[in-house]
Structure formats: C-alpha cells, structure tokens
Amino acid sequence: MVTTILQLGLILIIEASMNKLTVFGGNGFIGGRLCEMHPDRVVKLSREDYVPKTNQLLYFISTIDNYNIHKDLHIDIDTNLNTLMTVLNSVDKNDKDTTINFISSWFVYGKNDVMPFNEELSVCNPTGFYSITKRCAEQMLMSFCETFELKYRIFRLANVLGEQDQKISKKKNALQHLIKQSVLGEDLELYNGGNAIRDYIYVDDVCDAIMHCIDHAPNNEIINIGNGKPYVLRDIINKTMADIESSSTVVEVKPPHFHDVVQVEHSYLDILKLKSYGFKSRYDINTIIEKLTHYYKNKI
C-alpha cells in the first residue's frame, strides 16, 4: 500500500513537470513578466541553457530592433536563427507530444498596404534584419515541426507596453519612451508628425493571451496577439501630455534615411482568431497610459 502511494505520488510529480513550460528567454521583458505571473506553470532556464526540461516549450529569445545592422551584421542571424537551431537540435524528435510555442512579431508583415494584418490573408514582406530573421525563424520552425511531426504555435505580437521594459528608446518601444519623456518634461521628437498607426497592448494582457492560447488554441497555428485597434501615436501623446499637464514640447523632425528603409508606416492586427479562442484584453489604451505615467512619476 505504501509503495502504491509512493508510486502514485511520483507519477503525479512527473505529470506536473511534463505539463510545465520550458521557457527560453525568461529574463527578458515579456518572458520575465510571464514567469512572474505564472511561476507554477514554468521552468525558467538560465541564459546559456538551451536544453528543454519538458516537452512543452515557450521561446522568447530574440533581438529587439532593426538597428543591429549598423554595428554587427551577424547579431540578428546568431540570435534569431542560430540560437533557435541550437534549441531545436536539443528537442526530443521522437516525442510527438512536443509543442513549441514561438514568440514572433507583427514586424514580419512588413510593408503591407492592406490592414489589419491577417494571419492567413496578409502577405509577409519584412524589411530590416530583425524583421527578416523573425520571419525566417517562423518558417524554419514550421519546417522542423512538419518534418519530425511535432507541434507548434506562433504568436505574432503587436507593440507591447509595460513598466518592466527597461530597454525603451527611439529604436524600441518608441511610444513608451515618449511617455517617459513627457513625464520628464523633455522635448518629444516625432517623425512625420506622429501620424503612424500602431496596435498597442499591455504586457500583462500579452502574457495572459499566450497562456490562454497554449491552453485553448489548436496546434500548428499562427495567432496575432494585440488589441486589434488602430491607434495614432500623436493622439496618444497629446492625451498623455494633457492628462499629466506635461511641460514637454512636441518637435516634428524628418526621419533618417534608414528609418524610411526599414520602418513600416502603419500597422495593426486582425485579432478575430484570438477572440475566437475566448480571449479578451483587460487593459485599454487609457488605462495603459495611466499605469505608465504613474510608474514614471514615482520612479523619477
């Protein structure tokens, strides 16, 4: 009887472990937040550990912008492709229950005139090394899984905002960078009058959406994750400045040539598929602005 109970306990422990997600890139902005929100669901790996500990993988490892081309042509390839291949090479190809959940970006849609961007209908036309290698990583992952009869999901994220992002700049998460500058009272430089359209979503909503899809969405799907709304950057900046009575001045500047080469002027996502799986965001843009301005006011 004692042996039976011990064996049952061991089985339950093994099953619990197998249901957990091995998280690659759990020290980054979104991956780190997801691990904080769902500590009982994840096995968070160290930076140089590329060996899965369960057969359910969640992969965040990535560069964060298109600007690496100016300092090292290999960074995007090494990070977004070679590291992924290292991880895939460590996957048990005989375990057909293996599922690889891959975090991608709306950037893979690239310069595309038809909006909102749809997973099946929109043609991917990425520009810039970050965007191109993210799309290539998607395709290589799908080919790998199809070859070895493994399962995958690909999540294409909209622009993600959140207090935990410590790498905001003009190059990455520009809106949040401008919100921080408005709290500081600094001049706000806007390209093309700030008329760019983007889809913004709060980091906690992204983490919830990822976990919801892992639990409820079918395998072998590409899924957009965003609010599905076209926000004009200048409108958000104007509201932010008014709400906090910012002393900042908006300065319209001409974008550099490189920005015109790689940047997408307008984008927002079709999230009908995400909604069909039963997910609904908790935070609208006004709440996100309030949370960010409150954070920077108390931090500075």
Disulfide bonds with the S-S distance in Angstrom:
none
